[in-house]
């Protein structure tokens, strides 16, 4: 079932911009027949025939979660005649964790996520479109109320362009929550937030309060509303929506795989 799930994610087309880029830089042809996973000293590596996978910087590619390794191998196995790296989000996330091109530390990502909530998409309601504002209140307010109760914070929506400020205690609660995750899982959170522009919807997905499709629909609420009035380019908007779903699903899977692995290790050590 895991291979089937990841295969479906890998087959979802990338955005129209990425499609245009491929016309100028042709993706490499698939050079391997089989993918595999090997383990050693608690680490799992991916093999392409007899070759071990490496990161873009040439470092050994490995993960510490066997389900994640299987999912990454499935991403590579799902490639057809050419290798479309833009659809291999789990591979990209794992390479980013290993190479760490931006030299991010755990506290950097925690601060980024805590500060992001001030500009969260679902907190800013329309001040010009009464119908849209009503829809936002109907769809977004229950998620914000759930988040406040779940994480003991006090977020409030606004129809102003002024970024709201929050009590220090609320930031402390959020910081404590994110700090409970390891660095790899935090990379997943950052990827998810950058995809749907909402830490609240990301947290709701990770807590399984809402499904991936619902989170993307809520993140695109204003866009979908405008398309209902002005029409849309059917294939282009569908590709964007599916691409967001693939990215968010991969990010949430990445968080789960790394978190569950940490919990297993903690349980064994007790």
C-alpha positions, 0 to 999 in steps of 0.5 A: 500500500505504501508503494502504491501511495508514493507512486500516485504522488510521484505521477502527479504532474508538476506545475506549469512553470516547471513544465516550461523549464523542462523544455530548456533543460531536458531531464536525464533518462532513466539509467537503472532497472531496479531500486532497492533499500539496504540497511546498516547500523540503523541507517537505510540507503537507496540503491539504483541497481548496484549504485548507492544514491548520493545527494546533489553535493555528492554525500552518501544518501541515507535516512533513519526510517525504513518506511521513508527509505521504502517510500523514496525507493518507490519515488525512483521506481515510479520514474519512467523513461526520464527522471523527473526530480521535481516530482520526487519530494521525499528524495528532495527533502532528505537531500536537503536535510543531509546537504543543508545548503542554507546551514539551517539549525533546528532553532532557525526552523522553529523561529521561522515557523513560530514567526510565520503564524503572524502572516498565516493565510487563514487569519486574513479575511477579505475587507472588500468582498462581503461574499468572500469574507462570509465564506472565509469565516465559515471555512477558516474560523473553525480551524482557527478555533480548533488550533487555539484549543489544541495548542493553548494559544489565542489567534484571532482573524483580521480584515486589516492589512496590519500584521497582528502581534501576539502575546509572548506566552503564545509564541512560547507554546508554539516554540515548545511544540515545534522544538519537540520535533527533530530537525528532519521533521522540521524541514517537512514542516517548513516545506509544507508551510511554504507550499500552502502558506499556512502553519495552522492548516499544516498543523491541522494536517499533521494532527489528522484533523483535516485531510490533505485535500481539505487543507489545499482547498482551504489554502486556495479558498480566495483563488477558488472564489475568484475563479468561480466569478471570473472562470479558470483555465481548467487544466492549469488550475487543476495542475496547480491544485494537484501539485500542491496536494502532492507537495503537502502530502509528501511533507506530512509523510516526511514528518510522520516517518521521521517522528515515528522513527524518533518515537520508536528509538525513544521507546526502545531506550526506556 
